[in-house]
Amino acid sequence: MINHLESYSYTGPVMEFNNCIANNWSGETQAVSESKARNNLIYQFKKQNNRVPGTKITLPGKLMTGR
């Protein structure tokens, strides 16, 4: 089975341990599923903002798909 990558983008708030730490962050990625895309975007945010891997980051908004 061949997995095709879909483009995903996110623009919205970022939560760290239930506290809003960014009101309007945006990122883009490609992944095989929305779940993988969300994990990729969280990883990007952590790298860009010097957060340790164990930090609980959530993206409460919806991901947009690009075709």
PDB file of N, CA, C and O in Angstrom, chain B, residues numbered from 101:
ATOM      1  N   MET B 101       0.838  -1.179   0.000  1.00  0.00           N
ATOM      2  CA  MET B 101       0.000   0.000   0.000  1.00  0.00           C
ATOM      3  C   MET B 101       0.886   1.246   0.000  1.00  0.00           C
ATOM      4  O   MET B 101       1.820   1.354   0.794  1.00  0.00           O
ATOM      5  N   ILE B 102       0.590   2.157  -0.872  1.00  0.00           N
ATOM      6  CA  ILE B 102       1.360   3.394  -0.977  1.00  0.00           C
ATOM      7  C   ILE B 102       0.632   4.490  -0.201  1.00  0.00           C
ATOM      8  O   ILE B 102      -0.551   4.745  -0.427  1.00  0.00           O
ATOM      9  N   ASN B 103       1.349   5.127   0.709  1.00  0.00           N
ATOM     10  CA  ASN B 103       0.779   6.243   1.471  1.00  0.00           C
ATOM     11  C   ASN B 103       1.125   7.549   0.786  1.00  0.00           C
ATOM     12  O   ASN B 103       2.297   7.850   0.559  1.00  0.00           O
ATOM     13  N   HIS B 104       0.106   8.319   0.460  1.00  0.00           N
ATOM     14  CA  HIS B 104       0.317   9.614  -0.175  1.00  0.00           C
ATOM     15  C   HIS B 104       0.323  10.701   0.891  1.00  0.00           C
ATOM     16  O   HIS B 104      -0.494  10.693   1.811  1.00  0.00           O
ATOM     17  N   LEU B 105       1.244  11.623   0.753  1.00  0.00           N
ATOM     18  CA  LEU B 105       1.330  12.716   1.701  1.00  0.00           C
ATOM     19  C   LEU B 105       0.351  13.816   1.330  1.00  0.00           C
ATOM     20  O   LEU B 105       0.207  14.178   0.162  1.00  0.00           O
ATOM     21  N   GLU B 106      -0.309  14.331   2.335  1.00  0.00           N
ATOM     22  CA  GLU B 106      -1.237  15.446   2.182  1.00  0.00           C
ATOM     23  C   GLU B 106      -0.578  16.662   2.826  1.00  0.00           C
ATOM     24  O   GLU B 106       0.145  16.528   3.813  1.00  0.00           O
ATOM     25  N   SER B 107      -0.824  17.836   2.276  1.00  0.00           N
ATOM     26  CA  SER B 107      -0.315  19.071   2.870  1.00  0.00           C
ATOM     27  C   SER B 107      -1.298  19.558   3.929  1.00  0.00           C
ATOM     28  O   SER B 107      -2.510  19.563   3.716  1.00  0.00           O
ATOM     29  N   TYR B 108      -0.757  19.963   5.065  1.00  0.00           N
ATOM     30  CA  TYR B 108      -1.571  20.488   6.162  1.00  0.00           C
ATOM     31  C   TYR B 108      -0.975  21.814   6.625  1.00  0.00           C
ATOM     32  O   TYR B 108       0.240  22.006   6.588  1.00  0.00           O
ATOM     33  N   SER B 109      -1.836  22.719   7.057  1.00  0.00           N
ATOM     34  CA  SER B 109      -1.371  23.975   7.639  1.00  0.00           C
ATOM     35  C   SER B 109      -2.205  24.283   8.879  1.00  0.00           C
ATOM     36  O   SER B 109      -3.341  23.831   9.015  1.00  0.00           O
ATOM     37  N   TYR B 110      -1.615  25.058   9.768  1.00  0.00           N
ATOM     38  CA  TYR B 110      -2.291  25.443  11.004  1.00  0.00           C
ATOM     39  C   TYR B 110      -1.995  26.900  11.273  1.00  0.00           C
ATOM     40  O   TYR B 110      -0.850  27.339  11.168  1.00  0.00           O
ATOM     41  N   THR B 111      -3.018  27.645  11.617  1.00  0.00           N
ATOM     42  CA  THR B 111      -2.875  29.014  12.086  1.00  0.00           C
ATOM     43  C   THR B 111      -3.839  29.168  13.251  1.00  0.00           C
ATOM     44  O   THR B 111      -5.050  29.009  13.099  1.00  0.00           O
ATOM     45  N   GLY B 112      -3.287  29.480  14.412  1.00  0.00           N
ATOM     46  CA  GLY B 112      -4.144  29.628  15.581  1.00  0.00           C
ATOM     47  C   GLY B 112      -3.355  29.597  16.874  1.00  0.00           C
ATOM     48  O   GLY B 112      -2.132  29.731  16.876  1.00  0.00           O
ATOM     49  N   PRO B 113      -4.070  29.420  17.971  1.00  0.00           N
ATOM     50  CA  PRO B 113      -3.426  29.453  19.289  1.00  0.00           C
ATOM     51  C   PRO B 113      -2.607  28.200  19.565  1.00  0.00           C
ATOM     52  O   PRO B 113      -2.842  27.140  18.986  1.00  0.00           O
ATOM     53  N   VAL B 114      -1.645  28.349  20.462  1.00  0.00           N
ATOM     54  CA  VAL B 114      -0.832  27.225  20.933  1.00  0.00           C
ATOM     55  C   VAL B 114      -0.927  27.215  22.450  1.00  0.00           C
ATOM     56  O   VAL B 114      -0.740  28.235  23.113  1.00  0.00           O
ATOM     57  N   MET B 115      -1.225  26.034  22.980  1.00  0.00           N
ATOM     58  CA  MET B 115      -1.375  25.884  24.419  1.00  0.00           C
ATOM     59  C   MET B 115      -0.204  25.078  24.986  1.00  0.00           C
ATOM     60  O   MET B 115       0.233  24.088  24.398  1.00  0.00           O
ATOM     61  N   GLU B 116       0.288  25.526  26.137  1.00  0.00           N
ATOM     62  CA  GLU B 116       1.333  24.794  26.868  1.00  0.00           C
ATOM     63  C   GLU B 116       0.780  24.519  28.259  1.00  0.00           C
ATOM     64  O   GLU B 116       0.567  25.446  29.040  1.00  0.00           O
ATOM     65  N   PHE B 117       0.544  23.239  28.573  1.00  0.00           N
ATOM     66  CA  PHE B 117      -0.057  22.871  29.854  1.00  0.00           C
ATOM     67  C   PHE B 117      -1.310  23.704  30.144  1.00  0.00           C
ATOM     68  O   PHE B 117      -1.468  24.229  31.247  1.00  0.00           O
ATOM     69  N   ASN B 118      -2.198  23.823  29.153  1.00  0.00           N
ATOM     70  CA  ASN B 118      -3.488  24.531  29.247  1.00  0.00           C
ATOM     71  C   ASN B 118      -3.375  26.044  29.398  1.00  0.00           C
ATOM     72  O   ASN B 118      -4.364  26.696  29.732  1.00  0.00           O
ATOM     73  N   ASN B 119      -2.204  26.614  29.162  1.00  0.00           N
ATOM     74  CA  ASN B 119      -2.026  28.066  29.136  1.00  0.00           C
ATOM     75  C   ASN B 119      -1.706  28.490  27.719  1.00  0.00           C
ATOM     76  O   ASN B 119      -0.846  27.889  27.074  1.00  0.00           O
ATOM     77  N   CYS B 120      -2.380  29.515  27.220  1.00  0.00           N
ATOM     78  CA  CYS B 120      -2.121  30.001  25.868  1.00  0.00           C
ATOM     79  C   CYS B 120      -0.785  30.737  25.857  1.00  0.00           C
ATOM     80  O   CYS B 120      -0.609  31.726  26.570  1.00  0.00           O
ATOM     81  N   ILE B 121       0.162  30.247  25.038  1.00  0.00           N
ATOM     82  CA  ILE B 121       1.485  30.877  24.974  1.00  0.00           C
ATOM     83  C   ILE B 121       1.723  31.559  23.627  1.00  0.00           C
ATOM     84  O   ILE B 121       2.708  32.280  23.464  1.00  0.00           O
ATOM     85  N   ALA B 122       0.835  31.339  22.669  1.00  0.00           N
ATOM     86  CA  ALA B 122       0.912  32.019  21.369  1.00  0.00           C
ATOM     87  C   ALA B 122      -0.505  32.157  20.844  1.00  0.00           C
ATOM     88  O   ALA B 122      -1.249  31.178  20.789  1.00  0.00           O
ATOM     89  N   ASN B 123      -0.882  33.374  20.456  1.00  0.00           N
ATOM     90  CA  ASN B 123      -2.240  33.618  19.975  1.00  0.00           C
ATOM     91  C   ASN B 123      -2.441  33.246  18.520  1.00  0.00           C
ATOM     92  O   ASN B 123      -3.534  32.832  18.134  1.00  0.00           O
ATOM     93  N   ASN B 124      -1.404  33.387  17.703  1.00  0.00           N
ATOM     94  CA  ASN B 124      -1.588  33.228  16.266  1.00  0.00           C
ATOM     95  C   ASN B 124      -0.353  32.627  15.604  1.00  0.00           C
ATOM     96  O   ASN B 124       0.246  33.255  14.731  1.00  0.00           O
ATOM     97  N   TRP B 125       0.032  31.435  16.004  1.00  0.00           N
ATOM     98  CA  TRP B 125       1.178  30.754  15.407  1.00  0.00           C
ATOM     99  C   TRP B 125       0.728  30.045  14.144  1.00  0.00           C
ATOM    100  O   TRP B 125      -0.410  29.585  14.057  1.00  0.00           O
ATOM    101  N   SER B 126       1.620  29.956  13.160  1.00  0.00           N
ATOM    102  CA  SER B 126       1.269  29.211  11.947  1.00  0.00           C
ATOM    103  C   SER B 126       2.419  28.308  11.538  1.00  0.00           C
ATOM    104  O   SER B 126       3.590  28.626  11.745  1.00  0.00           O
ATOM    105  N   GLY B 127       2.055  27.168  10.950  1.00  0.00           N
ATOM    106  CA  GLY B 127       3.036  26.202  10.478  1.00  0.00           C
ATOM    107  C   GLY B 127       2.444  25.361   9.365  1.00  0.00           C
ATOM    108  O   GLY B 127       1.226  25.300   9.193  1.00  0.00           O
ATOM    109  N   GLU B 128       3.322  24.713   8.612  1.00  0.00           N
ATOM    110  CA  GLU B 128       2.908  23.848   7.511  1.00  0.00           C
ATOM    111  C   GLU B 128       3.714  22.564   7.550  1.00  0.00           C
ATOM    112  O   GLU B 128       4.866  22.553   7.984  1.00  0.00           O
ATOM    113  N   THR B 129       3.094  21.472   7.090  1.00  0.00           N
ATOM    114  CA  THR B 129       3.763  20.180   7.041  1.00  0.00           C
ATOM    115  C   THR B 129       3.085  19.286   6.019  1.00  0.00           C
ATOM    116  O   THR B 129       2.027  19.620   5.485  1.00  0.00           O
ATOM    117  N   GLN B 130       3.703  18.155   5.756  1.00  0.00           N
ATOM    118  CA  GLN B 130       3.096  17.121   4.927  1.00  0.00           C
ATOM    119  C   GLN B 130       3.105  15.830   5.729  1.00  0.00           C
ATOM    120  O   GLN B 130       4.096  15.500   6.381  1.00  0.00           O
ATOM    121  N   ALA B 131       1.992  15.100   5.675  1.00  0.00           N
ATOM    122  CA  ALA B 131       1.884  13.864   6.445  1.00  0.00           C
ATOM    123  C   ALA B 131       0.826  12.957   5.823  1.00  0.00           C
ATOM    124  O   ALA B 131       0.044  13.380   4.971  1.00  0.00           O
ATOM    125  N   VAL B 132       0.822  11.699   6.269  1.00  0.00           N
ATOM    126  CA  VAL B 132      -0.134  10.720   5.752  1.00  0.00           C
ATOM    127  C   VAL B 132      -1.493  10.821   6.437  1.00  0.00           C
ATOM    128  O   VAL B 132      -2.479  10.301   5.915  1.00  0.00           O
ATOM    129  N   SER B 133      -1.569  11.480   7.598  1.00  0.00           N
ATOM    130  CA  SER B 133      -2.836  11.621   8.311  1.00  0.00           C
ATOM    131  C   SER B 133      -2.846  12.932   9.095  1.00  0.00           C
ATOM    132  O   SER B 133      -1.805  13.551   9.311  1.00  0.00           O
ATOM    133  N   GLU B 134      -4.034  13.337   9.511  1.00  0.00           N
ATOM    134  CA  GLU B 134      -4.144  14.560  10.302  1.00  0.00           C
ATOM    135  C   GLU B 134      -3.445  14.412  11.649  1.00  0.00           C
ATOM    136  O   GLU B 134      -2.845  15.364  12.149  1.00  0.00           O
ATOM    137  N   SER B 135      -3.521  13.236  12.226  1.00  0.00           N
ATOM    138  CA  SER B 135      -2.860  12.980  13.505  1.00  0.00           C
ATOM    139  C   SER B 135      -1.343  13.150  13.387  1.00  0.00           C
ATOM    140  O   SER B 135      -0.722  13.790  14.236  1.00  0.00           O
ATOM    141  N   LYS B 136      -0.752  12.585  12.345  1.00  0.00           N
ATOM    142  CA  LYS B 136       0.689  12.733  12.118  1.00  0.00           C
ATOM    143  C   LYS B 136       1.037  14.192  11.850  1.00  0.00           C
ATOM    144  O   LYS B 136       2.060  14.686  12.323  1.00  0.00           O
ATOM    145  N   ALA B 137       0.188  14.878  11.095  1.00  0.00           N
ATOM    146  CA  ALA B 137       0.437  16.291  10.785  1.00  0.00           C
ATOM    147  C   ALA B 137       0.437  17.132  12.060  1.00  0.00           C
ATOM    148  O   ALA B 137       1.291  17.999  12.239  1.00  0.00           O
ATOM    149  N   ARG B 138      -0.526  16.869  12.943  1.00  0.00           N
ATOM    150  CA  ARG B 138      -0.600  17.619  14.202  1.00  0.00           C
ATOM    151  C   ARG B 138       0.667  17.384  15.027  1.00  0.00           C
ATOM    152  O   ARG B 138       1.217  18.323  15.603  1.00  0.00           O
ATOM    153  N   ASN B 139       1.132  16.127  15.084  1.00  0.00           N
ATOM    154  CA  ASN B 139       2.370  15.823  15.807  1.00  0.00           C
ATOM    155  C   ASN B 139       3.565  16.533  15.175  1.00  0.00           C
ATOM    156  O   ASN B 139       4.430  17.038  15.890  1.00  0.00           O
ATOM    157  N   ASN B 140       3.622  16.577  13.848  1.00  0.00           N
ATOM    158  CA  ASN B 140       4.710  17.273  13.153  1.00  0.00           C
ATOM    159  C   ASN B 140       4.707  18.758  13.491  1.00  0.00           C
ATOM    160  O   ASN B 140       5.759  19.345  13.743  1.00  0.00           O
ATOM    161  N   LEU B 141       3.529  19.359  13.497  1.00  0.00           N
ATOM    162  CA  LEU B 141       3.423  20.793  13.787  1.00  0.00           C
ATOM    163  C   LEU B 141       3.803  21.096  15.231  1.00  0.00           C
ATOM    164  O   LEU B 141       4.451  22.106  15.503  1.00  0.00           O
ATOM    165  N   ILE B 142       3.408  20.240  16.144  1.00  0.00           N
ATOM    166  CA  ILE B 142       3.799  20.425  17.550  1.00  0.00           C
ATOM    167  C   ILE B 142       5.320  20.328  17.683  1.00  0.00           C
ATOM    168  O   ILE B 142       5.934  21.114  18.405  1.00  0.00           O
ATOM    169  N   TYR B 143       5.920  19.367  16.988  1.00  0.00           N
ATOM    170  CA  TYR B 143       7.380  19.233  16.988  1.00  0.00           C
ATOM    171  C   TYR B 143       8.040  20.507  16.446  1.00  0.00           C
ATOM    172  O   TYR B 143       9.008  21.002  17.024  1.00  0.00           O
ATOM    173  N   GLN B 144       7.512  21.032  15.334  1.00  0.00           N
ATOM    174  CA  GLN B 144       8.049  22.273  14.759  1.00  0.00           C
ATOM    175  C   GLN B 144       7.992  23.411  15.767  1.00  0.00           C
ATOM    176  O   GLN B 144       8.963  24.148  15.937  1.00  0.00           O
ATOM    177  N   PHE B 145       6.840  23.552  16.441  1.00  0.00           N
ATOM    178  CA  PHE B 145       6.694  24.635  17.410  1.00  0.00           C
ATOM    179  C   PHE B 145       7.724  24.493  18.527  1.00  0.00           C
ATOM    180  O   PHE B 145       8.354  25.474  18.921  1.00  0.00           O
ATOM    181  N   LYS B 146       7.896  23.273  19.038  1.00  0.00           N
ATOM    182  CA  LYS B 146       8.858  23.051  20.119  1.00  0.00           C
ATOM    183  C   LYS B 146      10.273  23.411  19.682  1.00  0.00           C
ATOM    184  O   LYS B 146      11.012  24.036  20.443  1.00  0.00           O
ATOM    185  N   LYS B 147      10.660  23.028  18.469  1.00  0.00           N
ATOM    186  CA  LYS B 147      12.005  23.339  17.976  1.00  0.00           C
ATOM    187  C   LYS B 147      12.197  24.840  17.797  1.00  0.00           C
ATOM    188  O   LYS B 147      13.232  25.386  18.180  1.00  0.00           O
ATOM    189  N   GLN B 148      11.199  25.510  17.215  1.00  0.00           N
ATOM    190  CA  GLN B 148      11.297  26.950  16.958  1.00  0.00           C
ATOM    191  C   GLN B 148      11.317  27.772  18.241  1.00  0.00           C
ATOM    192  O   GLN B 148      11.885  28.864  18.270  1.00  0.00           O
ATOM    193  N   ASN B 149      10.701  27.257  19.295  1.00  0.00           N
ATOM    194  CA  ASN B 149      10.555  28.020  20.531  1.00  0.00           C
ATOM    195  C   ASN B 149      11.318  27.431  21.709  1.00  0.00           C
ATOM    196  O   ASN B 149      11.017  27.729  22.864  1.00  0.00           O
ATOM    197  N   ASN B 150      12.310  26.590  21.411  1.00  0.00           N
ATOM    198  CA  ASN B 150      13.216  26.045  22.422  1.00  0.00           C
ATOM    199  C   ASN B 150      12.505  25.377  23.601  1.00  0.00           C
ATOM    200  O   ASN B 150      12.840  25.621  24.760  1.00  0.00           O
ATOM    201  N   ARG B 151      11.525  24.537  23.289  1.00  0.00           N
ATOM    202  CA  ARG B 151      10.829  23.762  24.325  1.00  0.00           C
ATOM    203  C   ARG B 151      11.446  22.366  24.374  1.00  0.00           C
ATOM    204  O   ARG B 151      11.855  21.831  23.343  1.00  0.00           O
ATOM    205  N   VAL B 152      11.514  21.779  25.557  1.00  0.00           N
ATOM    206  CA  VAL B 152      12.038  20.425  25.693  1.00  0.00           C
ATOM    207  C   VAL B 152      11.002  19.437  25.162  1.00  0.00           C
ATOM    208  O   VAL B 152       9.808  19.736  25.169  1.00  0.00           O
ATOM    209  N   PRO B 153      11.446  18.255  24.698  1.00  0.00           N
ATOM    210  CA  PRO B 153      10.520  17.288  24.102  1.00  0.00           C
ATOM    211  C   PRO B 153       9.343  16.889  24.997  1.00  0.00           C
ATOM    212  O   PRO B 153       8.265  16.593  24.481  1.00  0.00           O
ATOM    213  N   GLY B 154       9.516  16.873  26.303  1.00  0.00           N
ATOM    214  CA  GLY B 154       8.443  16.452  27.203  1.00  0.00           C
ATOM    215  C   GLY B 154       7.385  17.501  27.492  1.00  0.00           C
ATOM    216  O   GLY B 154       6.409  17.213  28.185  1.00  0.00           O
ATOM    217  N   THR B 155       7.554  18.708  26.980  1.00  0.00           N
ATOM    218  CA  THR B 155       6.595  19.777  27.216  1.00  0.00           C
ATOM    219  C   THR B 155       5.266  19.437  26.544  1.00  0.00           C
ATOM    220  O   THR B 155       5.247  19.047  25.376  1.00  0.00           O
ATOM    221  N   LYS B 156       4.163  19.582  27.266  1.00  0.00           N
ATOM    222  CA  LYS B 156       2.850  19.290  26.697  1.00  0.00           C
ATOM    223  C   LYS B 156       2.355  20.495  25.904  1.00  0.00           C
ATOM    224  O   LYS B 156       1.938  21.503  26.474  1.00  0.00           O
ATOM    225  N   ILE B 157       2.408  20.372  24.596  1.00  0.00           N
ATOM    226  CA  ILE B 157       1.944  21.412  23.687  1.00  0.00           C
ATOM    227  C   ILE B 157       0.721  20.879  22.947  1.00  0.00           C
ATOM    228  O   ILE B 157       0.721  19.743  22.471  1.00  0.00           O
ATOM    229  N   THR B 158      -0.322  21.704  22.854  1.00  0.00           N
ATOM    230  CA  THR B 158      -1.499  21.320  22.076  1.00  0.00           C
ATOM    231  C   THR B 158      -1.880  22.448  21.126  1.00  0.00           C
ATOM    232  O   THR B 158      -1.651  23.626  21.400  1.00  0.00           O
ATOM    233  N   LEU B 159      -2.464  22.053  20.007  1.00  0.00           N
ATOM    234  CA  LEU B 159      -2.970  22.985  19.004  1.00  0.00           C
ATOM    235  C   LEU B 159      -4.485  22.809  18.968  1.00  0.00           C
ATOM    236  O   LEU B 159      -4.981  21.884  18.324  1.00  0.00           O
ATOM    237  N   PRO B 160      -5.232  23.689  19.654  1.00  0.00           N
ATOM    238  CA  PRO B 160      -6.666  23.472  19.787  1.00  0.00           C
ATOM    239  C   PRO B 160      -7.489  23.761  18.522  1.00  0.00           C
ATOM    240  O   PRO B 160      -8.644  23.346  18.433  1.00  0.00           O
ATOM    241  N   GLY B 161      -6.914  24.453  17.566  1.00  0.00           N
ATOM    242  CA  GLY B 161      -7.659  24.798  16.351  1.00  0.00           C
ATOM    243  C   GLY B 161      -7.669  23.672  15.333  1.00  0.00           C
ATOM    244  O   GLY B 161      -7.086  22.609  15.551  1.00  0.00           O
ATOM    245  N   LYS B 162      -8.344  23.926  14.211  1.00  0.00           N
ATOM    246  CA  LYS B 162      -8.434  22.931  13.145  1.00  0.00           C
ATOM    247  C   LYS B 162      -7.265  23.052  12.185  1.00  0.00           C
ATOM    248  O   LYS B 162      -6.758  24.146  11.935  1.00  0.00           O
ATOM    249  N   LEU B 163      -6.842  21.912  11.650  1.00  0.00           N
ATOM    250  CA  LEU B 163      -5.824  21.893  10.603  1.00  0.00           C
ATOM    251  C   LEU B 163      -6.527  22.064   9.272  1.00  0.00           C
ATOM    252  O   LEU B 163      -7.622  21.541   9.067  1.00  0.00           O
ATOM    253  N   MET B 164      -5.896  22.797   8.367  1.00  0.00           N
ATOM    254  CA  MET B 164      -6.421  22.973   7.019  1.00  0.00           C
ATOM    255  C   MET B 164      -5.634  22.066   6.092  1.00  0.00           C
ATOM    256  O   MET B 164      -4.420  21.924   6.236  1.00  0.00           O
ATOM    257  N   THR B 165      -6.318  21.458   5.151  1.00  0.00           N
ATOM    258  CA  THR B 165      -5.624  20.619   4.171  1.00  0.00           C
ATOM    259  C   THR B 165      -5.466  21.388   2.887  1.00  0.00           C
ATOM    260  O   THR B 165      -6.345  22.144   2.471  1.00  0.00           O
ATOM    261  N   GLY B 166      -4.310  21.174   2.262  1.00  0.00           N
ATOM    262  CA  GLY B 166      -4.049  21.773   0.962  1.00  0.00           C
ATOM    263  C   GLY B 166      -4.087  20.684  -0.078  1.00  0.00           C
ATOM    264  O   GLY B 166      -3.653  19.564   0.187  1.00  0.00           O
ATOM    265  N   ARG B 167      -4.584  20.976  -1.227  1.00  0.00           N
ATOM    266  CA  ARG B 167      -4.716  19.936  -2.264  1.00  0.00           C
ATOM    267  C   ARG B 167      -3.823  20.219  -3.431  1.00  0.00           C
ATOM    268  O   ARG B 167      -3.803  19.451  -4.393  1.00  0.00           O
TER     269      ARG B 167
END
